[in-house]
Amino acid sequence: MKKILKVILSILGLIIVLGLFFYFRLSDLRPEGYEYPNNIEKAKDLLEAMGKAHQIDKWNDIETYNVILEDEFYGLLGERTHGFQESKIKLSLDYIPGTFDGQLKILTGKEKDKTWGMQSWKTYYMDKVGKPILQESKNMKFYIPTYQYFLEFPSRIQEATSIDYIGTKMINGIRSEGVIASWNTVAPQNDLDQYVIWIDANSKRIVKIAYTVRDKYRFVSGAAYFQDYKDYDGIILPSVLPVESNLLREGYLHKMSIINFIPNKVSSNYLTPLN
């Protein structure tokens, strides 16, 4: 009886170890059967065409920008993964394009009027008289640059050093072409994210991006749809970005909505108060 119990416990232990291994291993966005390289030149051409379709050169014409954004998180997982007091939040975001310097002001809920900022990867909050107070915040160090990266994604992803073409598929009735992108290699890395950009074969605008989330958890990946594009005097932005997660079998983890975009609302000096 003891031998049988030992065998059962050994099997259970092995199952748990294997389960933990597969659960916590690095997420990998490379398609099944994919081998590098496939068609690097086509990937380069697609990224360049996407950049032109999104008019990314217009980002060079502005010093800063302000975006009013709503983010709504769904279900138990959504409630447990966001870093705010409420599951639906409205934010005012100010950024210097091409950097990771910016500020996030909460416009609704229990933390209304609270302003956080990040400069040179140092987080701070603004006190009642507008003085920056250094305070480490893992949540803000994640959310401030993450929102900015989504907003500037068509431009930022052009900096990827390793890209390849991965084929075509239909997404919401749109024939889309895929490019996998990362830095150094398209293979999974502990500290660098992978991206797959699905580009409308006709308009060359982004339909969907898939991405890893190495800053949070090595086994997590997500995907955001870029929907309902709007032209803000040359700056092209999606109005709605529903987000999926590999932690969910179906449905969305959260949905970002871009309500407004204003260039040069504040100066770059205003967004670098730690100087």
VOGU-3710 file (C-alpha; in Angstrom, 3 decimals, decimal comma):
1> mkkilkvils> 0,000/0,000/0,000  2,864/2,351/0,879  4,595/1,591/-2,422  1,402/2,364/-4,355  1,001/5,628/-2,432  4,618/6,578/-3,190  4,080/5,879/-6,889  0,882/7,981/-6,926  2,611/10,850/-5,103  5,567/10,641/-7,492
11> ilgliivlgl> 3,239/10,796/-10,507  1,323/13,723/-9,001  4,603/15,509/-8,279  5,757/15,006/-11,862  2,440/16,298/-13,204  2,702/19,402/-11,000  6,309/20,062/-12,059  5,461/19,642/-15,747  2,381/21,800/-15,348  4,397/24,565/-13,714
21> ffyfrlsdlr> 7,068/24,290/-16,413  4,611/24,687/-19,264  2,681/27,416/-17,449  5,664/29,556/-16,527  7,857/29,044/-19,607  8,548/31,969/-21,896  5,609/32,807/-24,134  6,546/32,532/-27,805  4,750/34,315/-30,647  6,441/32,430/-33,470
31> pegyeypnni> 3,827/30,451/-35,445  3,900/26,681/-35,311  6,222/25,338/-37,995  7,871/28,727/-38,535  11,581/28,823/-39,348  13,755/31,929/-39,508  14,379/33,485/-41,975  11,241/33,350/-44,099  11,151/36,645/-46,043  12,970/39,474/-44,274
41> ekakdlleam> 12,812/41,865/-47,231  9,039/41,552/-47,440  8,808/42,229/-43,705  10,898/45,393/-44,131  8,724/46,572/-47,013  5,550/45,942/-45,014  6,778/47,826/-41,936  7,850/50,753/-44,109  4,484/50,809/-45,895  2,688/50,601/-42,547
51> gkahqidkwn> 4,711/53,553/-41,260  3,724/55,635/-44,275  0,053/54,644/-43,945  0,135/55,781/-40,311  2,029/58,968/-41,257  4,592/58,376/-38,530  6,722/61,266/-39,791  4,099/63,614/-38,281  5,312/62,686/-34,789  8,485/64,664/-35,596
61> dietynvile> 6,425/67,851/-35,931  5,227/67,966/-32,323  7,079/68,574/-29,058  4,534/66,923/-26,752  0,988/65,606/-26,915  -2,009/64,990/-24,693  -4,416/62,073/-24,986  -7,649/61,539/-23,082  -8,047/57,790/-22,705  -10,544/55,488/-21,031
71> defygllger> -9,558/51,998/-19,942  -12,114/49,444/-18,792  -11,098/46,086/-17,318  -13,401/43,072/-17,427  -14,101/40,130/-15,153  -12,202/38,773/-12,186  -8,894/38,601/-14,036  -9,237/42,166/-15,258  -10,028/43,403/-11,765  -6,998/41,644/-10,319
81> thgfqeskik> -4,480/42,720/-12,934  -5,025/46,463/-13,299  -3,263/48,988/-11,096  -6,090/51,423/-10,374  -8,803/51,756/-7,721  -11,644/51,194/-10,211  -12,104/48,823/-13,137  -13,126/51,695/-15,419  -10,843/54,678/-15,421  -10,462/57,888/-17,405
91> lsldyipgtf> -6,969/59,323/-17,813  -5,204/62,377/-19,179  -1,848/61,359/-20,638  0,948/63,756/-21,628  4,090/62,552/-23,394  7,222/63,627/-25,221  7,228/61,564/-28,454  10,062/59,091/-28,866  10,968/59,084/-25,168  9,525/57,439/-22,068
101> dgqlkiltgk> 8,995/60,726/-20,247  5,373/61,540/-19,476  2,608/62,094/-16,964  -0,614/60,271/-16,157  -3,448/62,165/-14,472  -6,435/60,230/-13,133  -9,683/62,003/-14,028  -12,243/59,751/-12,328  -12,827/57,656/-9,215  -11,242/57,625/-5,783
111> ekdktwgmqs> -7,877/58,844/-7,089  -9,319/61,705/-9,137  -6,776/64,474/-9,868  -3,833/62,331/-8,749  -0,950/62,877/-11,173  1,934/60,454/-11,632  4,946/60,980/-13,843  7,983/59,163/-15,130  11,277/60,693/-16,211  14,368/58,675/-17,105
121> wktyymdkvg> 12,526/55,653/-15,665  12,122/57,347/-12,268  8,528/57,640/-11,069  7,123/60,557/-9,100  3,803/62,107/-8,120  2,806/65,767/-8,059  1,947/67,224/-4,647  -0,804/69,793/-4,030  1,391/72,707/-5,125  2,631/70,953/-8,269
131> kpilqesknm> 5,994/69,836/-6,931  7,287/66,430/-8,107  7,894/63,971/-5,273  10,020/60,966/-6,135  8,266/57,718/-5,270  8,844/54,275/-6,674  5,686/52,838/-8,229  5,809/49,539/-10,107  2,294/50,141/-11,428  3,130/53,550/-12,885
141> kfyiptyqyf> 6,471/52,345/-14,217  4,429/49,826/-16,197  1,361/51,846/-17,204  2,904/55,200/-18,156  5,288/53,795/-20,814  2,851/51,054/-21,877  0,106/53,496/-22,839  2,663/55,603/-24,673  4,022/52,633/-26,579  0,542/51,715/-27,800
151> lefpsriqea> -0,077/55,303/-28,929  3,224/55,549/-30,805  3,456/51,891/-31,794  3,542/52,302/-35,624  6,571/54,556/-35,182  8,270/52,775/-32,270  8,207/49,303/-33,838  10,300/50,621/-36,732  13,237/50,449/-34,282  13,071/46,635/-34,074
161> tsidyigtkm> 16,353/45,073/-35,204  15,095/41,584/-36,012  11,999/41,118/-38,198  10,511/38,546/-40,536  7,402/37,883/-42,595  5,097/35,153/-41,262  2,260/34,986/-43,806  -1,359/36,048/-44,166  -4,659/35,445/-42,381  -8,139/36,905/-42,168
171> ingirsegvi> -8,852/39,052/-39,097  -12,415/40,309/-38,708  -12,906/39,928/-42,445  -9,703/41,833/-43,296  -6,932/40,107/-45,236  -3,880/40,787/-43,094  -0,160/40,184/-43,491  1,988/39,363/-40,486  5,406/40,592/-39,410  7,178/39,257/-36,326
181> aswntvapqn> 9,501/41,779/-34,701  11,905/41,968/-31,781  15,484/42,950/-31,020  18,592/40,824/-31,710  16,477/37,766/-32,568  12,815/36,918/-33,147  13,184/33,965/-30,763  11,909/34,349/-27,166  14,200/36,271/-24,793  13,943/36,798/-21,058
191> dldqyviwid> 14,130/40,582/-21,119  12,939/41,618/-24,602  9,436/41,428/-26,006  8,251/39,836/-29,214  5,598/41,481/-31,388  3,510/40,248/-34,280  2,028/43,069/-36,340  -0,943/42,188/-38,546  -1,215/44,755/-41,332  -4,187/45,341/-43,626
201> anskrivkia> -3,038/44,071/-47,038  -4,832/46,967/-48,742  -4,681/50,047/-46,503  -1,397/49,000/-44,806  -2,761/50,133/-41,456  -2,437/47,928/-38,383  -5,330/45,552/-37,755  -3,962/43,780/-34,696  -0,761/43,425/-32,707  0,206/40,467/-30,548
211> ytvrdkyrfv> 2,867/40,942/-27,890  4,597/39,390/-24,916  4,644/41,078/-21,501  8,120/40,389/-20,150  7,939/43,346/-17,726  5,106/41,621/-15,870  5,195/37,849/-16,388  7,390/35,807/-18,726  4,542/33,430/-19,646  1,971/36,115/-20,537
221> sgaayfqdyk> 1,101/37,335/-24,010  -1,649/39,616/-25,246  -3,153/41,066/-28,392  -4,747/44,424/-29,163  -7,033/45,244/-32,078  -6,660/48,673/-33,687  -10,176/49,791/-34,631  -12,023/52,913/-35,817  -9,082/55,027/-36,923  -9,259/58,807/-36,610
231> dydgiilpsv> -7,032/61,442/-38,203  -5,916/64,215/-35,819  -4,373/66,637/-38,336  -2,059/63,942/-39,640  -1,610/61,871/-36,459  -3,455/58,610/-37,139  -4,815/56,851/-34,046  -7,288/54,031/-33,435  -10,282/55,055/-31,334  -10,868/51,615/-29,795
241> lpvesnllre> -8,305/49,002/-28,727  -9,861/45,822/-27,271  -7,198/43,670/-25,607  -7,036/39,877/-25,360  -4,838/37,757/-23,092  -3,559/34,200/-23,295  -4,826/33,872/-19,700  -8,408/34,065/-20,988  -10,138/31,430/-23,078  -12,493/33,987/-24,574
251> gylhkmsiin> -13,461/37,631/-24,316  -11,357/40,707/-23,612  -9,158/41,516/-20,638  -9,729/45,247/-21,087  -10,578/47,868/-23,684  -8,801/51,166/-24,249  -10,675/54,029/-25,908  -8,916/57,135/-27,221  -11,279/60,073/-26,763  -9,130/63,003/-27,846
261> fipnkvssny> -5,652/63,989/-28,976  -4,092/67,464/-28,591  -0,532/68,287/-29,704  1,720/70,616/-27,693  -0,682/71,144/-24,802  2,277/71,411/-22,424  6,007/71,949/-22,977  8,682/69,275/-22,791  10,133/71,143/-19,788  6,822/70,615/-17,974
271> ltpln> 7,175/66,872/-18,500  10,770/66,772/-17,238  10,408/68,413/-13,812  13,242/66,375/-12,279  15,880/68,271/-14,306
//
